[in-house]
Amino acid sequence: MTRADELASALVALEQRLCLACAQAGRDRDEVVLIAVTKTHPISDVEALAALGVRDVGENRDQEAAPKALARPDLRWHFVGALQSNKAASVASYASVVHSVDRASLVRALAAGAVRAGRRVDVLLQVSLDGDSARAGAVAADLPALAEATAGADGLRLAGVMAVAPLGVEPARAFAQLAEVAARLRSDYPQAREISAGMSGDLEDAIAAGATYVRVGTALLG
Ligand SMILES: *Cc1c(COP(=O)(O)O)cnc(C)c1O
């Protein structure tokens, strides 16, 4: 089996999972966007997935994402990893959506980069679901200020929230908590409708809790 065949059958299987999860949640399949997380995989895999109709691609390191995005500017690039402020301008030059914004300094750096590049970048606020501010993600108490900074920043659009289910917490519980955070944010910022949640191991729980973006790596690419 060629790599392209392998990716094609993995995509069929994943699509079945997504359809079933949506049906069980009483949602339409088109309410959920699949992001293929291609980190550590070569651009040839991105090309093969694009040929199969995948339009949304995710990466977690600027150094790897930038050349891939340059090769395929027709795709929608999602930045899903920990982001340092000194990489923010580069990321803002190619990412359509940044899922991992958890502090005000990053908002400023992304906004400056987006303005310089003449682009508008969707921002998702990454939420820490175990309430530990030492981990990636903002704690709930810090979200209002972060949302206000993002909503008021040139070049950025506050688009919603993102989380990773913490180890040792049932994903269903974690994503229910994220859904509450998302609803609160949406009551102040109606445009902030996106919920980025769910990976290879827990995408069903995320879809049941209202995820609009799922970020899938290993179930698709191995
Ligand atoms: C790698 C990664 C994913 C994909 O994880 P899989 O378990 O391989 O599906 C999703 N989100 C983030 C933030 C990642 O870094």
The ligand as an SDF file (V2000), in Angstrom:
LIG
                    3D

 15 15  0  0  0  0  0  0  0  0999 V2000
   -0.3980   16.8670   18.2840 C   0  0  0  0  0  0  0  0  0  0  0  0
   -1.5910   17.6370   18.7130 C   0  0  0  0  0  0  0  0  0  0  0  0
   -2.8760   17.1900   18.3820 C   0  0  0  0  0  0  0  0  0  0  0  0
   -3.1460   15.8780   17.6620 C   0  0  0  0  0  0  0  0  0  0  0  0
   -3.0540   14.8560   18.6220 O   0  0  0  0  0  0  0  0  0  0  0  0
   -3.3670   13.3190   18.2550 P   0  0  0  0  0  0  0  0  0  0  0  0
   -3.5740   12.6870   19.5770 O   0  0  0  0  0  0  0  0  0  0  0  0
   -2.1550   12.8260   17.5430 O   0  0  0  0  0  0  0  0  0  0  0  0
   -4.5770   13.2960   17.4180 O   0  0  0  0  0  0  0  0  0  0  0  0
   -3.9480   17.9810   18.7690 C   0  0  0  0  0  0  0  0  0  0  0  0
   -3.7710   19.1350   19.4430 N   0  0  0  0  0  0  0  0  0  0  0  0
   -2.5500   19.5940   19.7780 C   0  0  0  0  0  0  0  0  0  0  0  0
   -2.4410   20.8620   20.5390 C   0  0  0  0  0  0  0  0  0  0  0  0
   -1.4230   18.8660   19.4230 C   0  0  0  0  0  0  0  0  0  0  0  0
   -0.2100   19.3100   19.7620 O   0  0  0  0  0  0  0  0  0  0  0  0
  1  2  1  0
  2  3  1  0
  2 14  2  0
  3  4  1  0
  3 10  2  0
  4  5  1  0
  5  6  1  0
  6  7  2  0
  6  8  1  0
  6  9  1  0
 10 11  1  0
 11 12  2  0
 12 13  1  0
 12 14  1  0
 14 15  1  0
M  END
$$$$
